[in-house]
Amino acid sequence: MNIRFDPSGPLRGTLRPPADKSISHRAALLGAMGSRPLRIDNYLKAADTRSTREAVRALGAPVEAHFDGIVVCGNGLQGAHAVGRPIDVGNAGTLMRLLPGWLAGQQGRTFTLDGDASIRRRPVDRVIAPLTAMGARLRAAEDRYPPLVIDGAALQAADYTLPVASAQVKSCVLLAALVADGVSTVSEPVPSRDHTERMLLAAGVRIERDGTRLSLATVEELALDHVVVPGDPSSAAFFVAAAVLVAGSRITVEGMGCNWTRTGFFRILERMGANIAGDLEPPDPGGPITASEPVGDLEVSAGSLTATTVSEAEVPLAIDELPLVAVLGCFADGQTVVSGAQELRVKESDRIATVVTGLRGLGAEIEATDDGFVVTGTGGLRGGTLQTHGDHRLAMAGAVAGLASVDGVEVVGMEAAAVSYPRFGDDLAGLLEA
């Protein structure tokens, strides 16, 4: 599906972003691992989270709809049912990387995880390595790619240091540690999003943090019965970026998750001079884990931008929004540099290559590096055609670029946005008509 986004008038009004995708995934998985029904309010209705809902149902955890979400009735930490066919994760990379942590400890049962063509290009060796160190038995195509076969085994606690900060790999190890014998530790070079840790703490798990080192021991059960999913900051980011770029814009974002490990993009925008005011949780690297997810509002208006440098330590806290940083860099005064973002090469697409190629086709002065990109601000973008390569983030970034461009942008493959934000077009239309 091709959709053209022409230069627009100002965005005005109030946005309530869709439910947080990362938290929705994790809540459904912990619900399946729990021993009591878990009510999840505001569960995201999108393709990725539908894959997670169907996966836990296939594993023997009934899922029932209620007026504003779902109820997952788990069978306990060791209660995953054997499945006689591959579990289809669709395009959900979070599901592909988190679910093996639980299934690896289901002794005597074999599971196969597979997905679409994009998933089959996304490596899983980074979860194979720590799980193998814990005694798991896993097999993958070329030892690196899905389909991933998991033979459930007795797991032993391990001390594992992530070579690259990744909330998905960290979460996979933490889920495995719940059923491993002993106390496991996970260390990462810099902090990444901490939704799993907060949710485990809320479920009664004793999990401790010392700097970027986490430790937890085997537990008997998860005592979690209610999760309220806040609005997704990664989805809100596209409208925030558009409001900053399109002259005369002023919007309010309501009910957004303000967890500091998810709001790095907004701090980058503030540093670039954007007009943003709101309730962002202050960074607290290494501080005690809290079980709550902070929620708040943002006020955003258009304004001029100055280029910035995004360092490796900031990347995990803004990983999904870095394509937007590239778009913003085109309009900023100076040279915007992103480094330490090699993780972008193994997302739904090689996001470094696709962002650089796509924006260059729209008139940007942008160059790829091994671990990021360099954008020279020219004051704007001419416009043209942008291919999404099936990447939902790139599709929505293309829409933002079109609204702020001179000639407009035709986004080829806009349907990819439905992976995380099915109502993107409707919400955009509402802000343009307000």
C-alpha positions as CSV (number, residue, x, y, z in Angstrom):
1,M,0.0,0.0,0.0
2,N,1.5,3.3,-1.1
3,I,0.4,6.5,0.7
4,R,1.5,10.0,-0.2
5,F,2.1,12.5,2.7
6,D,2.1,16.1,1.4
7,P,3.4,19.2,3.2
8,S,0.9,20.0,5.8
9,G,-0.5,22.7,8.0
10,P,0.1,22.7,11.7
11,L,-0.7,19.7,13.9
12,R,-3.0,20.7,16.7
13,G,-4.9,18.9,19.5
14,T,-4.5,16.0,21.8
15,L,-3.0,12.6,21.2
16,R,-3.4,9.5,23.3
17,P,-0.8,7.1,21.9
18,P,-1.6,3.4,21.5
19,A,-0.7,1.0,24.3
20,D,3.0,0.3,24.8
21,K,4.2,-2.6,22.7
22,S,7.1,-3.6,24.8
23,I,5.0,-3.8,28.0
24,S,2.1,-5.6,26.3
25,H,4.5,-8.3,25.1
26,R,6.0,-8.8,28.5
27,A,2.7,-8.8,30.3
28,A,1.2,-11.5,28.2
29,L,4.3,-13.7,28.6
30,L,4.4,-13.2,32.4
31,G,0.7,-14.0,32.4
32,A,1.3,-17.3,30.7
33,M,4.1,-18.1,33.2
34,G,2.0,-17.1,36.2
35,S,-0.2,-19.4,38.4
36,R,-3.2,-17.0,38.6
37,P,-5.2,-15.1,36.0
38,L,-3.5,-11.8,34.9
39,R,-5.7,-9.0,33.8
40,I,-4.0,-6.7,31.3
41,D,-5.8,-3.4,30.8
42,N,-5.1,-1.5,27.6
43,Y,-3.3,-4.4,25.9
44,L,-2.0,-3.2,22.5
45,K,-4.2,-4.3,19.5
46,A,-1.6,-4.6,16.8
47,A,0.0,-7.4,14.6
48,D,3.1,-7.9,16.8
49,T,1.1,-8.2,20.1
50,R,-1.5,-10.4,18.4
51,S,1.4,-12.8,17.7
52,T,2.3,-12.9,21.4
53,R,-1.3,-13.4,22.4
54,E,-1.7,-16.4,20.0
55,A,1.7,-17.8,21.1
56,V,0.8,-18.0,24.8
57,R,-2.6,-19.4,23.8
58,A,-0.9,-22.2,21.8
59,L,1.3,-22.9,24.8
60,G,-1.7,-23.7,26.9
61,A,-2.5,-20.3,28.5
62,P,-6.1,-19.4,27.7
63,V,-6.6,-15.8,26.7
64,E,-9.9,-14.0,27.2
65,A,-10.9,-10.6,26.0
66,H,-12.4,-8.0,28.4
67,F,-13.7,-4.5,27.7
68,D,-10.3,-2.8,27.7
69,G,-7.7,-5.6,27.3
70,I,-7.2,-9.3,27.9
71,V,-7.0,-11.8,30.8
72,V,-4.3,-14.5,30.5
73,C,-4.7,-17.6,32.6
74,G,-1.3,-19.1,33.0
75,N,-0.3,-22.7,34.0
76,G,2.8,-21.8,36.1
77,L,6.5,-21.4,35.4
78,Q,6.9,-25.0,34.3
79,G,3.5,-25.3,32.7
80,A,4.1,-24.6,28.9
81,H,2.3,-27.2,26.8
82,A,4.1,-29.0,24.1
83,V,3.0,-27.7,20.7
84,G,2.8,-30.0,17.7
85,R,3.6,-27.3,15.2
86,P,5.9,-24.3,14.9
87,I,4.9,-21.3,17.0
88,D,4.4,-18.4,14.5
89,V,5.9,-15.1,16.0
90,G,5.0,-13.2,12.8
91,N,7.2,-10.1,12.7
92,A,7.6,-9.8,16.5
93,G,11.3,-9.7,17.3
94,T,10.6,-9.1,21.0
95,L,8.6,-12.4,21.1
96,M,11.3,-14.3,19.2
97,R,14.0,-13.2,21.7
98,L,12.1,-13.3,25.0
99,L,10.0,-16.5,24.6
100,P,13.1,-18.8,24.4
101,G,14.1,-17.8,27.9
102,W,10.9,-19.4,29.3
103,L,10.7,-22.4,27.0
104,A,14.4,-23.4,27.4
105,G,13.6,-24.6,31.0
106,Q,10.5,-26.7,30.1
107,Q,12.1,-30.1,30.5
108,G,11.1,-32.9,28.2
109,R,9.3,-30.7,25.7
110,T,10.4,-29.4,22.3
111,F,9.3,-26.1,20.7
112,T,10.0,-24.5,17.4
113,L,9.7,-20.7,16.9
114,D,9.4,-19.3,13.4
115,G,8.1,-16.2,11.7
116,D,7.9,-14.1,8.5
117,A,10.6,-13.4,6.0
118,S,11.9,-10.5,8.1
119,I,12.2,-12.5,11.3
120,R,14.2,-15.2,9.4
121,R,16.8,-12.5,8.7
122,R,17.1,-11.4,12.3
123,P,19.8,-13.2,14.3
124,V,18.9,-15.2,17.5
125,D,22.5,-16.3,18.3
126,R,22.7,-13.6,21.0
127,V,20.0,-15.4,23.0
128,I,21.4,-18.8,22.1
129,A,24.7,-18.0,23.7
130,P,23.5,-17.1,27.3
131,L,20.9,-19.8,27.3
132,T,23.4,-22.5,26.2
133,A,25.6,-21.3,29.1
134,M,22.7,-22.1,31.4
135,G,22.4,-25.7,30.0
136,A,19.7,-25.0,27.3
137,R,19.6,-26.9,24.1
138,L,18.8,-24.8,21.1
139,R,19.3,-25.2,17.3
140,A,19.0,-22.5,14.6
141,A,19.5,-22.2,10.9
142,E,23.2,-21.6,10.2
143,D,23.5,-21.5,14.1
144,R,22.2,-18.0,13.9
145,Y,18.8,-17.5,12.3
146,P,15.2,-18.7,12.8
147,P,13.5,-21.2,12.8
148,L,14.7,-21.7,16.4
149,V,14.3,-25.2,17.9
150,I,14.3,-25.4,21.7
151,D,14.6,-28.7,23.6
152,G,13.6,-28.0,27.1
153,A,16.2,-28.9,29.7
154,A,17.1,-28.4,33.4
155,L,18.8,-25.0,33.6
156,Q,21.6,-23.9,35.9
157,A,22.2,-20.4,37.1
158,A,24.9,-18.4,35.3
159,D,26.7,-15.1,35.3
160,Y,26.4,-13.5,31.9
161,T,27.7,-10.2,30.5
162,L,26.0,-8.9,27.4
163,P,28.5,-7.8,24.8
164,V,26.0,-5.2,23.5
165,A,23.2,-3.6,25.6
166,S,19.9,-5.2,24.6
167,A,16.7,-5.2,26.6
168,Q,15.5,-8.2,24.7
169,V,18.5,-10.4,25.4
170,K,18.6,-9.3,29.0
171,S,14.9,-10.1,29.4
172,C,15.4,-13.5,27.8
173,V,18.1,-14.4,30.4
174,L,16.0,-13.0,33.3
175,L,13.0,-15.2,32.3
176,A,15.3,-18.3,32.1
177,A,16.8,-17.4,35.5
178,L,13.3,-17.8,37.0
179,V,13.4,-21.5,36.4
180,A,17.2,-22.1,36.7
181,D,18.8,-23.6,39.7
182,G,20.6,-20.9,41.8
183,V,21.2,-17.2,41.6
184,S,21.8,-15.8,38.1
185,T,23.4,-12.4,37.2
186,V,23.1,-10.4,34.0
187,S,25.4,-7.4,33.3
188,E,25.1,-5.0,30.4
189,P,27.6,-2.3,29.3
190,V,25.0,0.5,29.6
191,P,21.4,0.6,30.8
192,S,18.6,-0.6,28.5
193,R,14.8,-0.5,28.9
194,D,13.8,-2.0,32.2
195,H,10.2,-3.1,31.8
196,T,10.9,-6.7,32.5
197,E,12.7,-5.9,35.8
198,R,9.8,-3.7,37.0
199,M,7.2,-6.3,36.1
200,L,9.1,-9.1,37.8
201,L,9.4,-7.0,40.9
202,A,5.7,-6.4,40.8
203,A,5.2,-10.1,40.5
204,G,7.0,-10.7,43.8
205,V,10.4,-11.7,42.4
206,R,13.4,-10.6,44.4
207,I,15.5,-8.9,41.7
208,E,18.4,-6.6,42.7
209,R,20.4,-4.1,40.7
210,D,23.9,-2.9,41.3
211,G,24.8,-0.4,38.6
212,T,24.2,-2.3,35.3
213,R,24.4,-5.7,37.1
214,L,21.1,-7.6,37.9
215,S,20.7,-10.7,40.0
216,L,17.7,-12.9,40.8
217,A,17.1,-16.5,42.0
218,T,14.7,-19.2,41.1
219,V,11.2,-18.7,42.3
220,E,8.2,-20.9,42.8
221,E,5.6,-18.7,41.2
222,L,4.8,-15.3,39.8
223,A,2.2,-13.4,41.9
224,L,1.0,-10.9,39.4
225,D,-2.7,-10.3,38.8
226,H,-3.1,-6.8,37.2
227,V,-1.1,-4.7,34.7
228,V,-2.2,-1.4,33.2
229,V,-0.3,-0.7,30.0
230,P,0.6,3.0,29.5
231,G,0.7,4.8,26.1
232,D,3.8,3.9,24.0
233,P,6.4,6.6,23.9
234,S,7.9,5.1,20.7
235,S,4.6,5.6,18.9
236,A,4.1,9.1,20.3
237,A,7.6,10.0,19.1
238,F,6.4,10.3,15.5
239,F,3.8,12.9,16.3
240,V,6.1,14.7,18.6
241,A,8.7,14.9,15.8
242,A,6.1,16.1,13.3
243,A,4.9,18.8,15.7
244,V,8.5,20.0,16.2
245,L,9.1,20.3,12.5
246,V,5.8,21.6,11.1
247,A,5.4,25.4,11.6
248,G,2.6,26.5,13.9
249,S,2.1,23.0,15.5
250,R,1.2,22.6,19.1
251,I,0.0,19.2,20.5
252,T,-0.5,17.5,23.9
253,V,0.4,13.9,24.4
254,E,-1.7,12.3,27.2
255,G,-1.2,9.1,29.1
256,M,2.3,8.3,27.8
257,G,4.7,6.0,29.6
258,C,7.5,8.2,30.9
259,N,9.9,5.5,32.1
260,W,13.4,7.0,31.8
261,T,14.7,4.0,30.0
262,R,12.3,4.6,27.2
263,T,12.4,8.4,26.8
264,G,15.9,9.0,25.5
265,F,14.5,10.3,22.3
266,F,12.7,13.2,24.1
267,R,15.9,14.1,26.0
268,I,17.8,14.2,22.6
269,L,15.1,16.4,21.2
270,E,15.3,18.7,24.2
271,R,19.1,19.0,23.7
272,M,18.4,19.9,20.0
273,G,16.3,22.9,21.3
274,A,12.8,21.5,20.8
275,N,9.9,23.0,22.7
276,I,8.9,20.1,25.0
277,A,7.5,20.2,28.5
278,G,6.1,17.4,30.6
279,D,6.4,14.6,33.1
280,L,9.5,12.5,32.0
281,E,10.9,10.4,34.7
282,P,14.5,11.6,35.6
283,P,17.3,9.2,34.7
284,D,18.4,7.0,37.5
285,P,21.1,4.6,36.2
286,G,22.0,2.1,38.9
287,G,19.3,3.1,41.3
288,P,16.9,0.8,43.0
289,I,14.3,-0.9,40.8
290,T,10.7,0.3,41.1
291,A,7.7,-1.8,40.3
292,S,5.7,1.0,38.8
293,E,5.6,2.4,35.3
294,P,5.4,6.3,35.4
295,V,2.7,7.9,33.2
296,G,2.4,11.5,32.2
297,D,1.7,14.1,29.6
298,L,3.8,16.2,27.2
299,E,3.3,19.6,25.6
300,V,5.1,20.0,22.3
301,S,5.3,22.9,19.8
302,A,7.2,23.7,16.6
303,G,10.6,25.4,16.8
304,S,14.1,25.5,15.3
305,L,16.6,22.8,16.0
306,T,20.4,22.5,16.5
307,A,22.4,19.4,15.6
308,T,23.6,17.1,18.3
309,T,25.7,14.0,18.9
310,V,24.0,10.8,20.1
311,S,26.5,8.6,22.0
312,E,26.6,4.8,22.5
313,A,25.2,5.1,26.0
314,E,22.1,6.9,24.7
315,V,21.3,4.4,22.0
316,P,19.5,1.7,24.0
317,L,17.3,4.4,25.5
318,A,16.2,5.7,22.0
319,I,16.8,2.7,19.8
320,D,13.4,2.7,18.1
321,E,13.4,6.4,17.5
322,L,16.8,6.8,15.9
323,P,15.3,6.9,12.3
324,L,13.4,10.0,13.6
325,V,16.7,11.5,14.8
326,A,18.0,11.2,11.3
327,V,14.9,13.0,9.9
328,L,15.2,15.8,12.5
329,G,18.9,16.1,11.7
330,C,18.0,17.1,8.1
331,F,16.2,20.2,9.5
332,A,18.8,21.0,12.3
333,D,21.5,23.6,12.1
334,G,24.8,21.7,11.9
335,Q,25.9,18.0,11.8
336,T,24.0,15.4,13.7
337,V,26.0,12.2,14.5
338,V,24.7,8.9,15.8
339,S,27.3,6.3,16.9
340,G,27.3,3.0,18.8
341,A,24.0,2.0,17.1
342,Q,25.1,-1.2,15.4
343,E,22.0,-2.8,16.9
344,L,20.0,-1.0,14.1
345,R,21.5,-3.4,11.6
346,V,19.5,-6.3,13.0
347,K,16.1,-4.7,13.4
348,E,13.1,-5.3,11.0
349,S,15.4,-4.1,8.3
350,D,19.0,-2.9,8.4
351,R,17.8,0.4,9.7
352,I,21.1,2.2,9.1
353,A,21.2,1.2,5.4
354,T,17.4,1.8,4.8
355,V,17.3,5.1,6.7
356,V,20.4,6.5,4.9
357,T,19.2,5.3,1.5
358,G,15.7,6.4,2.0
359,L,16.5,9.9,3.3
360,R,19.2,10.4,0.7
361,G,16.5,9.8,-1.9
362,L,14.4,12.6,-0.3
363,G,17.3,15.1,-0.7
364,A,19.1,14.5,2.6
365,E,22.9,14.9,3.1
366,I,23.4,11.7,5.1
367,E,26.2,9.1,5.2
368,A,26.2,5.7,6.9
369,T,28.9,4.6,9.3
370,D,29.6,1.1,10.6
371,D,27.6,1.9,13.7
372,G,25.3,4.8,12.8
373,F,25.1,7.8,10.5
374,V,26.1,11.4,10.0
375,V,23.5,13.9,8.8
376,T,24.3,17.4,7.7
377,G,21.4,19.7,8.2
378,T,20.3,21.6,5.1
379,G,17.2,23.2,6.6
380,G,14.7,20.6,5.2
381,L,14.0,17.8,2.7
382,R,12.9,18.1,-0.9
383,G,10.7,15.0,-0.9
384,G,10.2,12.0,-3.2
385,T,9.6,8.3,-2.7
386,L,10.6,6.2,0.3
387,Q,10.6,2.4,0.5
388,T,9.7,0.9,3.9
389,H,11.3,-2.6,3.4
390,G,8.5,-3.8,5.6
391,D,9.8,-1.8,8.6
392,H,7.0,-0.1,10.6
393,R,9.3,2.5,12.1
394,L,10.6,3.5,8.7
395,A,7.1,3.8,7.3
396,M,6.0,6.3,10.0
397,A,9.3,8.2,9.8
398,G,8.6,8.6,6.1
399,A,5.2,10.0,6.9
400,V,6.8,12.6,9.2
401,A,9.3,13.5,6.5
402,G,6.5,14.1,4.0
403,L,4.6,16.4,6.3
404,A,7.7,18.6,6.7
405,S,9.1,18.4,3.2
406,V,8.8,20.8,0.3
407,D,7.2,18.4,-2.3
408,G,5.8,15.6,-0.2
409,V,6.8,11.9,0.2
410,E,5.2,8.8,-1.2
411,V,5.7,6.0,1.3
412,V,5.8,2.6,-0.4
413,G,4.6,-0.2,1.9
414,M,2.8,2.0,4.5
415,E,0.9,-1.0,5.7
416,A,4.0,-1.9,7.7
417,A,2.9,0.6,10.3
418,A,0.1,-1.8,11.5
419,V,2.8,-3.9,13.2
420,S,2.8,-1.4,16.1
421,Y,0.4,1.4,15.2
422,P,-2.7,0.3,13.2
423,R,-4.5,3.7,13.8
424,F,-1.5,5.8,12.8
425,G,-3.3,7.4,9.8
426,D,-6.5,8.1,11.8
427,D,-4.6,9.8,14.6
428,L,-2.6,11.9,12.1
429,A,-5.7,13.0,10.4
430,G,-7.3,14.0,13.7
431,L,-4.3,16.2,14.6
432,L,-4.3,17.8,11.2
433,E,-8.0,18.6,11.3
434,A,-8.1,19.8,14.9
